[in-house]
C-alpha cells in the first residue's frame, strides 16, 4: 500500500479530473450492466421461458425488484399486443441505446484521464529539473551525468506507465468489479461465494509472482543509467577514443553492459507478460466451476434461478475477467515503476547542504573587501584540501593564485560563490559572513571566466546574453567588442544569430573563450574570477583573449588563477599555494627575490 501511495500522491493536484473520471467510469459500468442484464429476458423470450406479467406494481427506484417487475410487465404487454419478434426488436433497440451511453461515458472517463497522466509526468520532470539545478556542485562529482539523465527520462517514463496502471486500478477496474459482483450477488449469492473464494487466490498467486519484479527492475534501471553514462563519455571523448585506437575497447565495454541490461529486461518482461495469461487461466477455471455448480442446482431444481438467468450470470461474470486481468497487469507495472520511483526519489530527497539562511540579507554592491579567515575545507573528511587560509582581497585589487596542480586554487575560488561550504573559519564579504547573504545576490556580484568555456547549443546572441534579462542587441554587441569578439561574429553566416553547436563546437578555442568573456562583460560584475582563462590557447588567440581580459578587468576586483606566470606580473598581490596552504604572498618582483616556490615555478617556465 505504501508503494501504491507513492505513485498516487502525484495525482492529488488533479483531484477534480480524477473525480470526473470516477463518475464517468461508474456511469459506463452501470450502462454496461444494464445492457448485459437485458440478455436474460431476451433469452427468456427466445427459449419461451419468460413468464408474462399482467399486473403493474408501484415504481420504486430504490427497489431493484420493482424495477425488474415493471420492465417485465412492459415487455409482457409488447409480447401480448405485438408478438415476440417485436419484443426482441424493442430489447435490441434498448441495448443499442445503453451501449451508446456506455461508450460515450467511457470516452469521457478517458478524456479526463489524459490531463492527469500527462500533467503528472510534466510535474515530476519539472520537479526533478528544479531539484537538479538547486543541488550543489559537489553532488555531481559523486553521480554520473548519464545516470542522472536516465532518471529524468527512462525512469520518469516508467513512472508514467506505473501511474497509468494505478489510475486504472483505482478509478476504473475496482468500480467495475464491485458493481458486477453486486449484480451477481443479486442474481445468486450462493454462486457468488465461489467468486469471493477464487479472487483472493488469484491475487495471492499474482502477488507471489510479482514480488521479485521490483528488485529486478531496479537493477535494470541502474544498468540503463550505466549505458547512458558510457554513451555520454564516448561522445564527449570521441577524439581521444579515435586518437588512441580505442574503438574496440570502448565498444566491448558498452556491449558487455548492454548484454547485462538485455538479460535483465528479458527477465522483467517475461514476468510481466505472465500476469495476463495467468489471470485468464484462473478466471476460466472459475467460470467452469460456476457453470458446473449453477448447472447442478438448476438440474436438481434446488435453485430459483432460471436457465437464462444462469447464462446472464455467466456473461456478467465473464466481464470481470478483463478488469481482473488489467488489475494483475497493473500490479506488475506498479512494481516495475516503483524501482523508478525509488531512483527518482533518490534525487528529490537529496539533501542540499548549501542552504540560504532564513531572513538572509540582500546584497547588491561590493564596497570593501573579500576576506578568508582561518578557512579549512575538504571534499572528504579524511583528506584536507585547504588548511588555515587567511587572505584579504581589497576592492579594486587584482589578486593572483598560483601553484602546482592540486594545490587548491580552483577550490579556493569556488568557496566564494558557495559552490561548496567551508568546514571551519569564515569567508567575509564587506565584513559580513557570506552565509548571511542571499545566494542569488552573492552570485550576482561575481563573474566567471573558466579555463574551458561553458557554452550552450544556441545562438551567439543568447550565449552572450545568458542569465541577463531585459538586455538588447546594442548591449550585446558592445560586450562583444570589449571581448574582441565582434569581428569574428560579424564574419559568421548569420552573425549574432549563428548557432554555435553543442558546447560551442563550431568555434575555435579562442573564439569560445572570447564569447565567455563577452558574457562576463555584459553581466558587469564588480568581482571577477578568472580560472586559467588563457592556458589552453595558442599564441595568437591568447593575445586576443588577454587583451579582452584586460578590458574586462578594468575597474574591477579580480581573482586570477594563473598557469602562465607571465600573465600576472602586474597583479597587486600574488598568493602561492602549496598542498592547500598559502606559503608565499607578494608582488612578482618581491616573490622572485625570496627565491622560494614562486621563484622555482617561474624558472621552470622561463627555461
PLY file of the C-alpha trace (Angstrom):
ply
format ascii 1.0
element vertex 607
property float x
property float y
property float z
element edge 606
property int vertex1
property int vertex2
end_header
0.00 0.00 0.00
2.87 2.39 0.80
4.34 1.71 -2.65
1.00 2.43 -4.25
0.54 5.71 -2.33
3.98 6.90 -3.51
2.56 6.95 -7.05
-0.99 8.10 -6.26
0.21 11.19 -4.33
1.24 12.77 -7.63
-2.45 12.74 -8.65
-3.67 14.95 -5.75
-3.40 18.28 -7.70
-5.71 16.76 -10.35
-8.46 15.63 -7.96
-11.23 17.35 -9.98
-10.26 15.42 -13.13
-9.95 12.27 -11.02
-13.47 12.75 -9.60
-14.90 13.22 -13.11
-13.05 10.13 -14.27
-14.56 8.09 -11.41
-18.05 9.45 -12.11
-17.99 8.53 -15.80
-16.43 5.14 -15.06
-19.33 4.40 -12.70
-21.88 5.50 -15.31
-20.13 3.46 -18.00
-20.25 0.35 -15.82
-23.93 0.91 -14.97
-24.88 1.20 -18.65
-22.75 -1.87 -19.38
-24.55 -3.84 -16.68
-27.93 -2.68 -17.97
-27.18 -3.92 -21.49
-25.94 -7.29 -20.17
-28.97 -7.67 -17.88
-31.23 -7.43 -20.90
-29.76 -10.70 -22.14
-31.86 -12.57 -19.55
-35.32 -11.51 -20.82
-34.06 -11.77 -24.41
-33.13 -15.42 -23.85
-36.41 -15.98 -21.95
-38.39 -14.83 -24.97
-36.18 -16.83 -27.34
-36.50 -20.05 -25.30
-40.16 -19.26 -24.46
-39.46 -19.43 -20.73
-40.11 -15.74 -20.00
-43.17 -15.54 -17.68
-45.78 -12.97 -18.70
-46.54 -10.31 -16.08
-50.05 -8.88 -16.24
-50.01 -6.71 -13.13
-48.10 -3.46 -12.76
-46.57 -2.57 -9.36
-45.69 0.80 -7.84
-42.34 2.03 -9.21
-39.59 2.45 -6.56
-36.10 3.40 -7.83
-34.62 2.21 -4.55
-36.10 -1.27 -5.01
-34.47 -3.28 -7.79
-37.24 -5.90 -7.76
-39.91 -3.27 -8.52
-37.85 -2.01 -11.46
-37.48 -5.58 -12.73
-41.23 -6.25 -12.22
-42.24 -3.14 -14.19
-39.78 -3.90 -17.01
-41.18 -7.44 -17.30
-44.73 -6.00 -17.29
-43.82 -3.62 -20.14
-42.15 -6.45 -22.09
-45.14 -8.76 -21.48
-47.50 -6.12 -22.90
-45.43 -5.93 -26.09
-45.49 -9.74 -26.43
-49.27 -9.88 -25.85
-50.13 -6.95 -28.14
-47.46 -7.12 -30.90
-45.79 -10.51 -30.61
-42.45 -11.94 -29.53
-40.48 -10.71 -32.59
-41.44 -7.11 -31.79
-40.36 -7.67 -28.17
-36.93 -8.84 -29.36
-36.62 -5.72 -31.54
-37.53 -3.50 -28.56
-34.88 -5.13 -26.39
-32.31 -4.79 -29.20
-33.03 -1.03 -29.52
-32.64 -0.58 -25.75
-29.31 -2.48 -25.83
-28.05 -0.18 -28.62
-29.07 2.94 -26.65
-27.46 1.59 -23.46
-24.26 0.75 -25.38
-24.21 4.27 -26.86
-24.28 5.78 -23.37
-21.77 3.18 -22.14
-19.21 4.01 -24.84
-19.88 7.76 -24.53
-19.25 7.78 -20.78
-16.22 5.53 -21.28
-14.78 8.11 -23.69
-15.45 10.93 -21.21
-13.73 8.92 -18.45
-10.62 8.54 -20.65
-10.94 12.18 -21.75
-10.48 13.33 -18.15
-7.68 10.81 -17.64
-5.46 12.47 -20.27
-4.64 15.70 -18.35
-3.95 13.65 -15.21
-1.48 11.34 -16.91
0.40 13.98 -18.89
0.20 16.56 -16.10
1.69 14.20 -13.53
4.62 13.34 -15.81
5.17 17.04 -16.53
5.14 17.83 -12.80
7.65 15.08 -11.99
10.01 16.24 -14.76
9.75 19.88 -13.65
10.32 18.90 -10.03
13.34 16.79 -10.97
14.84 19.50 -13.17
14.41 22.18 -10.50
15.93 19.86 -7.91
18.94 19.06 -10.10
19.54 22.77 -10.73
19.31 23.52 -7.00
21.74 20.78 -5.90
25.29 21.85 -5.03
28.15 21.32 -7.46
29.60 18.67 -5.14
26.63 16.37 -5.73
27.60 15.88 -9.38
31.14 14.78 -8.55
29.58 11.68 -6.95
26.90 10.97 -9.59
27.45 10.11 -13.26
25.80 12.54 -15.64
24.37 9.71 -17.74
22.77 8.16 -14.66
21.03 11.44 -13.80
19.80 11.81 -17.40
18.50 8.23 -17.28
16.48 9.03 -14.15
14.99 12.12 -15.77
13.99 10.25 -18.95
13.67 6.45 -18.67
12.66 6.37 -15.02
10.06 9.10 -15.48
8.69 7.13 -18.45
8.41 4.03 -16.27
6.58 6.08 -13.62
4.18 7.30 -16.31
3.19 3.72 -17.15
3.02 2.83 -13.47
0.80 5.82 -12.75
-1.45 4.96 -15.68
-1.81 1.45 -14.32
-2.53 2.73 -10.83
-5.18 5.12 -12.17
-6.88 2.24 -13.96
-6.61 0.18 -10.80
-8.12 2.90 -8.59
-10.62 4.67 -10.80
-11.98 2.04 -13.17
-11.36 -1.64 -12.55
-12.34 -1.92 -8.86
-15.54 0.01 -9.62
-16.40 -2.40 -12.42
-15.60 -5.46 -10.34
-17.67 -4.24 -7.36
-20.71 -3.37 -9.47
-20.51 -6.65 -11.37
-20.16 -8.57 -8.10
-23.13 -6.71 -6.63
-25.26 -7.73 -9.60
-24.05 -11.32 -9.33
-24.97 -11.40 -5.64
-28.44 -10.15 -6.57
-28.79 -12.93 -9.17
-27.34 -15.72 -6.95
-25.49 -15.22 -3.70
-24.65 -18.92 -3.49
-22.65 -18.99 -6.72
-21.01 -15.64 -5.90
-19.42 -17.25 -2.85
-17.22 -19.17 -5.28
-16.09 -15.85 -6.78
-15.18 -14.45 -3.35
-13.14 -17.58 -2.67
-11.35 -17.58 -6.01
-10.47 -13.87 -6.35
-8.18 -13.77 -3.25
-6.47 -16.92 -4.52
-5.84 -15.19 -7.85
-4.46 -12.16 -6.02
-2.09 -14.27 -3.90
-0.71 -16.16 -6.90
-0.15 -12.95 -8.91
1.35 -11.16 -5.90
3.78 -14.03 -5.31
4.90 -13.93 -8.94
5.46 -10.15 -8.83
7.49 -9.84 -5.63
10.90 -10.08 -7.26
9.93 -7.78 -10.16
10.73 -4.55 -8.31
14.23 -5.68 -7.36
14.96 -6.83 -10.92
13.56 -3.56 -12.33
15.82 -1.52 -10.05
18.85 -3.41 -11.37
17.62 -2.86 -14.94
17.25 0.91 -14.44
20.74 1.10 -12.93
22.12 -0.72 -15.96
20.35 1.77 -18.26
21.98 4.59 -16.28
25.38 2.97 -16.87
24.63 2.65 -20.58
23.74 6.33 -20.88
26.84 7.31 -18.88
29.03 5.32 -21.29
27.34 6.91 -24.32
27.89 10.36 -22.81
31.56 9.60 -22.10
32.09 8.18 -25.59
30.62 11.22 -27.36
32.47 13.66 -25.09
35.80 11.85 -25.52
35.45 10.73 -29.14
38.65 12.47 -30.23
40.69 10.61 -27.61
38.96 7.31 -28.40
39.93 7.64 -32.06
43.40 9.04 -31.35
44.27 6.03 -29.16
42.58 3.49 -31.46
40.37 2.52 -28.52
37.18 1.93 -30.51
37.23 -1.82 -29.86
37.85 -1.37 -26.14
35.03 1.18 -25.74
32.71 -0.87 -27.94
33.46 -4.05 -25.99
32.75 -2.36 -22.65
29.47 -0.96 -23.96
28.38 -4.31 -25.45
29.10 -6.07 -22.16
26.93 -3.61 -20.21
24.27 -3.73 -22.92
24.22 -7.55 -22.76
23.65 -7.43 -18.98
20.85 -4.93 -19.47
19.22 -7.10 -22.15
19.31 -10.13 -19.83
17.65 -8.17 -17.03
14.97 -6.80 -19.36
14.24 -10.34 -20.60
13.58 -11.40 -17.00
11.41 -8.35 -16.32
9.28 -8.68 -19.45
8.79 -12.43 -19.07
7.50 -11.97 -15.54
5.29 -9.07 -16.57
3.79 -10.99 -19.50
3.00 -13.86 -17.15
0.29 -11.78 -15.46
-2.30 -11.78 -18.27
-2.32 -15.49 -19.19
-2.16 -16.48 -15.53
-5.22 -14.41 -14.60
-7.10 -15.61 -17.70
-6.42 -19.26 -16.83
-7.64 -18.76 -13.27
-10.76 -16.90 -14.48
-11.56 -19.71 -16.92
-11.26 -22.25 -14.11
-13.66 -20.11 -12.06
-16.21 -19.95 -14.93
-16.10 -23.74 -15.35
-16.66 -24.23 -11.60
-19.59 -21.79 -11.64
-21.10 -23.43 -14.73
-20.88 -26.82 -13.03
-22.24 -25.58 -9.71
-25.05 -23.48 -11.25
-25.97 -26.19 -13.73
-26.14 -28.76 -10.95
-28.50 -26.58 -8.88
-30.82 -25.91 -11.86
-30.88 -29.60 -12.93
-31.60 -30.69 -9.34
-34.21 -27.90 -9.11
-32.53 -26.64 -5.93
-32.35 -23.05 -7.15
-34.96 -20.44 -8.07
-32.58 -19.23 -10.81
-33.75 -19.89 -14.34
-31.53 -21.26 -17.10
-31.47 -17.87 -18.87
-30.52 -16.18 -15.58
-27.56 -18.58 -15.27
-26.39 -17.65 -18.77
-26.79 -13.95 -17.90
-24.85 -14.56 -14.67
-22.00 -16.18 -16.58
-21.94 -13.32 -19.12
-21.70 -10.75 -16.32
-19.01 -12.77 -14.56
-17.04 -13.00 -17.80
-16.89 -9.20 -17.79
-14.88 -9.37 -14.55
-12.08 -11.17 -16.40
-10.94 -8.06 -18.35
-10.64 -5.72 -15.33
-9.14 -8.58 -13.27
-6.50 -9.09 -15.98
-5.85 -5.35 -16.09
-5.54 -5.32 -12.31
-2.92 -8.05 -12.42
-1.02 -6.29 -15.25
-1.31 -3.02 -13.34
0.18 -4.66 -10.29
3.20 -5.74 -12.32
3.54 -2.27 -13.89
3.35 -0.62 -10.47
6.00 -2.97 -9.07
8.21 -2.15 -12.06
7.52 1.58 -11.72
8.37 1.53 -8.01
12.01 0.85 -8.86
11.95 4.05 -10.92
10.10 5.94 -8.18
12.87 4.97 -5.76
15.56 6.18 -8.18
13.75 9.47 -8.81
13.20 9.94 -5.08
16.95 9.49 -4.53
17.39 12.80 -6.37
14.28 14.53 -4.98
15.23 13.63 -1.41
18.92 14.50 -1.81
19.97 16.99 0.84
21.13 20.36 -0.38
23.78 21.36 2.15
24.21 24.78 0.51
21.20 26.43 2.09
20.14 30.04 2.38
19.65 31.35 5.88
16.10 32.34 6.76
15.83 36.11 6.57
19.11 36.36 4.62
20.32 39.87 3.79
20.14 41.39 0.33
23.44 42.47 -1.17
23.67 44.46 -4.39
27.05 46.22 -4.10
30.63 45.30 -3.30
32.18 48.12 -1.30
35.24 46.98 0.65
36.85 43.52 0.60
36.64 39.73 0.43
38.40 38.04 3.32
39.29 34.42 4.10
39.73 33.94 7.88
41.20 30.62 9.09
39.39 28.72 6.33
39.60 24.91 6.22
37.93 22.73 3.63
37.88 19.09 2.50
35.78 17.21 -0.09
36.23 14.09 2.02
36.68 14.40 5.76
39.93 12.40 5.72
41.70 14.42 3.01
42.03 18.19 3.68
42.19 20.34 0.54
42.61 23.79 2.12
44.14 24.42 5.53
44.26 27.63 7.55
43.71 30.01 4.63
43.96 33.69 5.55
43.70 36.26 2.75
42.16 39.71 2.32
41.30 40.94 -1.18
40.53 44.65 -1.23
38.17 46.30 -3.67
39.92 47.16 -6.95
42.83 44.76 -6.41
43.98 42.08 -8.82
44.98 39.04 -6.81
46.60 36.04 -8.48
46.58 32.49 -7.15
49.43 30.28 -8.36
50.76 26.84 -7.50
51.05 23.32 -8.77
48.01 21.36 -9.92
46.05 20.10 -6.94
47.28 22.84 -4.61
43.71 24.12 -4.05
43.49 27.20 -6.30
40.19 26.39 -8.02
38.70 25.08 -4.80
39.52 28.35 -3.08
37.62 30.49 -5.60
34.71 28.01 -5.67
34.14 28.75 -1.99
33.35 32.44 -2.64
30.04 31.86 -4.53
29.30 28.96 -2.14
29.55 26.18 -4.68
30.85 24.40 -1.58
30.64 25.42 2.08
33.72 25.54 4.28
34.22 23.26 7.27
35.59 25.91 9.59
36.60 29.53 9.55
34.82 32.36 7.72
34.64 33.99 4.32
33.63 37.62 4.69
32.23 39.93 2.05
32.41 43.56 3.17
32.98 42.31 6.71
29.92 40.01 6.86
29.93 36.22 6.54
28.80 35.23 3.03
26.31 32.79 4.61
24.34 35.81 5.83
23.58 36.93 2.26
21.01 35.68 -0.22
22.66 33.17 -2.56
21.32 34.84 -5.71
22.61 38.24 -4.60
26.03 36.84 -3.68
26.46 35.15 -7.04
25.17 38.19 -8.92
28.24 40.10 -7.66
30.60 37.57 -9.27
31.62 36.97 -12.86
33.30 33.77 -14.09
35.62 33.03 -16.99
36.75 29.40 -16.92
39.67 27.61 -18.50
37.20 25.56 -20.56
34.41 27.92 -21.65
30.94 26.58 -20.91
28.64 27.50 -23.79
25.23 26.24 -24.86
23.82 24.88 -28.11
22.17 28.17 -29.00
22.86 31.37 -30.92
25.85 33.61 -30.23
23.44 36.32 -29.04
21.76 34.11 -26.45
25.09 32.77 -25.20
26.38 36.29 -24.55
23.06 37.38 -23.01
22.82 34.18 -20.91
21.29 34.86 -17.50
20.84 38.56 -18.27
17.23 39.67 -18.51
15.94 42.73 -20.37
19.07 43.12 -22.47
19.16 44.43 -26.05
21.23 43.92 -29.17
23.23 47.11 -28.68
24.43 45.99 -25.23
25.32 42.52 -26.51
27.32 43.95 -29.42
29.16 46.36 -27.12
30.08 43.48 -24.79
31.36 41.51 -27.81
33.54 44.46 -28.88
35.11 44.73 -25.43
35.84 40.98 -25.60
37.41 41.25 -29.10
34.66 39.00 -30.41
32.61 41.34 -32.63
34.79 40.94 -35.72
34.68 37.14 -35.93
30.96 37.15 -35.05
30.25 39.54 -37.93
32.06 37.19 -40.32
29.80 34.23 -39.49
26.94 33.44 -41.86
24.13 34.65 -39.57
26.09 37.00 -37.32
24.81 37.10 -33.76
22.02 34.66 -34.70
24.51 31.94 -35.69
24.15 28.69 -33.76
27.46 27.63 -32.19
26.69 23.90 -31.84
26.98 21.65 -28.82
29.37 23.27 -26.33
30.41 25.80 -28.99
31.83 23.05 -31.21
31.56 25.21 -34.36
34.01 27.76 -32.92
37.72 27.70 -32.18
39.03 27.66 -28.62
39.91 31.35 -28.71
36.51 32.29 -30.13
34.72 30.30 -27.43
36.76 31.98 -24.73
36.03 35.44 -26.11
32.29 34.67 -26.07
32.70 33.60 -22.45
34.41 36.91 -21.72
31.68 38.85 -23.56
29.12 37.13 -21.35
31.01 38.29 -18.26
31.33 41.82 -19.69
27.55 42.02 -20.21
26.89 40.84 -16.66
29.20 43.63 -15.48
30.04 42.12 -12.06
32.12 44.04 -9.50
34.17 40.90 -8.72
35.74 38.83 -11.48
37.12 35.29 -11.18
39.42 34.09 -13.98
40.27 30.40 -13.79
43.32 29.89 -16.06
41.39 31.62 -18.84
44.27 31.60 -21.38
46.14 28.39 -20.53
44.57 26.27 -23.30
45.02 28.77 -26.17
47.56 29.21 -28.94
49.77 32.31 -29.00
47.60 34.37 -31.39
44.36 33.51 -29.60
45.99 34.11 -26.22
46.98 37.63 -27.27
43.41 38.49 -28.31
41.92 36.89 -25.20
44.47 38.51 -22.89
43.62 41.91 -24.36
39.92 41.17 -23.85
40.61 40.12 -20.26
42.49 43.35 -19.56
39.48 45.28 -20.89
37.23 43.22 -18.65
39.38 43.67 -15.54
39.41 47.46 -15.68
37.86 49.00 -12.55
37.05 45.58 -11.12
38.27 43.39 -8.29
39.85 40.38 -9.97
40.91 36.98 -8.66
43.10 35.27 -11.25
44.12 31.61 -11.19
47.26 31.67 -13.30
49.06 28.88 -15.09
51.36 31.13 -17.11
53.11 33.38 -14.64
53.93 35.90 -17.37
50.26 36.95 -17.39
50.22 38.07 -13.72
53.36 40.21 -13.44
51.19 43.31 -12.90
48.99 41.72 -10.21
48.67 43.72 -6.96
49.14 40.54 -4.93
50.28 37.03 -5.81
49.46 34.15 -3.46
51.41 30.91 -3.82
49.52 27.80 -2.72
51.24 24.53 -1.87
49.39 21.45 -0.58
46.36 23.51 0.40
48.19 26.28 2.22
49.24 29.82 1.27
53.02 29.64 1.61
54.08 32.90 -0.06
52.48 36.28 -0.80
53.76 39.42 -2.50
54.24 41.08 -5.89
56.07 39.47 -8.78
59.49 41.01 -8.11
59.21 40.50 -4.34
58.49 36.81 -4.74
61.34 36.33 -7.19
63.68 37.97 -4.69
62.61 35.46 -1.99
63.78 32.59 -4.22
61.09 30.29 -2.85
58.42 28.21 -4.56
57.32 31.04 -6.87
60.92 31.54 -7.98
61.16 27.81 -8.87
57.87 27.89 -10.78
58.99 30.98 -12.69
62.34 29.48 -13.64
60.67 26.28 -14.85
58.55 28.32 -17.28
61.38 30.62 -18.37
63.71 27.74 -19.04
0 1
1 2
2 3
3 4
4 5
5 6
6 7
7 8
8 9
9 10
10 11
11 12
12 13
13 14
14 15
15 16
16 17
17 18
18 19
19 20
20 21
21 22
22 23
23 24
24 25
25 26
26 27
27 28
28 29
29 30
30 31
31 32
32 33
33 34
34 35
35 36
36 37
37 38
38 39
39 40
40 41
41 42
42 43
43 44
44 45
45 46
46 47
47 48
48 49
49 50
50 51
51 52
52 53
53 54
54 55
55 56
56 57
57 58
58 59
59 60
60 61
61 62
62 63
63 64
64 65
65 66
66 67
67 68
68 69
69 70
70 71
71 72
72 73
73 74
74 75
75 76
76 77
77 78
78 79
79 80
80 81
81 82
82 83
83 84
84 85
85 86
86 87
87 88
88 89
89 90
90 91
91 92
92 93
93 94
94 95
95 96
96 97
97 98
98 99
99 100
100 101
101 102
102 103
103 104
104 105
105 106
106 107
107 108
108 109
109 110
110 111
111 112
112 113
113 114
114 115
115 116
116 117
117 118
118 119
119 120
120 121
121 122
122 123
123 124
124 125
125 126
126 127
127 128
128 129
129 130
130 131
131 132
132 133
133 134
134 135
135 136
136 137
137 138
138 139
139 140
140 141
141 142
142 143
143 144
144 145
145 146
146 147
147 148
148 149
149 150
150 151
151 152
152 153
153 154
154 155
155 156
156 157
157 158
158 159
159 160
160 161
161 162
162 163
163 164
164 165
165 166
166 167
167 168
168 169
169 170
170 171
171 172
172 173
173 174
174 175
175 176
176 177
177 178
178 179
179 180
180 181
181 182
182 183
183 184
184 185
185 186
186 187
187 188
188 189
189 190
190 191
191 192
192 193
193 194
194 195
195 196
196 197
197 198
198 199
199 200
200 201
201 202
202 203
203 204
204 205
205 206
206 207
207 208
208 209
209 210
210 211
211 212
212 213
213 214
214 215
215 216
216 217
217 218
218 219
219 220
220 221
221 222
222 223
223 224
224 225
225 226
226 227
227 228
228 229
229 230
230 231
231 232
232 233
233 234
234 235
235 236
236 237
237 238
238 239
239 240
240 241
241 242
242 243
243 244
244 245
245 246
246 247
247 248
248 249
249 250
250 251
251 252
252 253
253 254
254 255
255 256
256 257
257 258
258 259
259 260
260 261
261 262
262 263
263 264
264 265
265 266
266 267
267 268
268 269
269 270
270 271
271 272
272 273
273 274
274 275
275 276
276 277
277 278
278 279
279 280
280 281
281 282
282 283
283 284
284 285
285 286
286 287
287 288
288 289
289 290
290 291
291 292
292 293
293 294
294 295
295 296
296 297
297 298
298 299
299 300
300 301
301 302
302 303
303 304
304 305
305 306
306 307
307 308
308 309
309 310
310 311
311 312
312 313
313 314
314 315
315 316
316 317
317 318
318 319
319 320
320 321
321 322
322 323
323 324
324 325
325 326
326 327
327 328
328 329
329 330
330 331
331 332
332 333
333 334
334 335
335 336
336 337
337 338
338 339
339 340
340 341
341 342
342 343
343 344
344 345
345 346
346 347
347 348
348 349
349 350
350 351
351 352
352 353
353 354
354 355
355 356
356 357
357 358
358 359
359 360
360 361
361 362
362 363
363 364
364 365
365 366
366 367
367 368
368 369
369 370
370 371
371 372
372 373
373 374
374 375
375 376
376 377
377 378
378 379
379 380
380 381
381 382
382 383
383 384
384 385
385 386
386 387
387 388
388 389
389 390
390 391
391 392
392 393
393 394
394 395
395 396
396 397
397 398
398 399
399 400
400 401
401 402
402 403
403 404
404 405
405 406
406 407
407 408
408 409
409 410
410 411
411 412
412 413
413 414
414 415
415 416
416 417
417 418
418 419
419 420
420 421
421 422
422 423
423 424
424 425
425 426
426 427
427 428
428 429
429 430
430 431
431 432
432 433
433 434
434 435
435 436
436 437
437 438
438 439
439 440
440 441
441 442
442 443
443 444
444 445
445 446
446 447
447 448
448 449
449 450
450 451
451 452
452 453
453 454
454 455
455 456
456 457
457 458
458 459
459 460
460 461
461 462
462 463
463 464
464 465
465 466
466 467
467 468
468 469
469 470
470 471
471 472
472 473
473 474
474 475
475 476
476 477
477 478
478 479
479 480
480 481
481 482
482 483
483 484
484 485
485 486
486 487
487 488
488 489
489 490
490 491
491 492
492 493
493 494
494 495
495 496
496 497
497 498
498 499
499 500
500 501
501 502
502 503
503 504
504 505
505 506
506 507
507 508
508 509
509 510
510 511
511 512
512 513
513 514
514 515
515 516
516 517
517 518
518 519
519 520
520 521
521 522
522 523
523 524
524 525
525 526
526 527
527 528
528 529
529 530
530 531
531 532
532 533
533 534
534 535
535 536
536 537
537 538
538 539
539 540
540 541
541 542
542 543
543 544
544 545
545 546
546 547
547 548
548 549
549 550
550 551
551 552
552 553
553 554
554 555
555 556
556 557
557 558
558 559
559 560
560 561
561 562
562 563
563 564
564 565
565 566
566 567
567 568
568 569
569 570
570 571
571 572
572 573
573 574
574 575
575 576
576 577
577 578
578 579
579 580
580 581
581 582
582 583
583 584
584 585
585 586
586 587
587 588
588 589
589 590
590 591
591 592
592 593
593 594
594 595
595 596
596 597
597 598
598 599
599 600
600 601
601 602
602 603
603 604
604 605
605 606
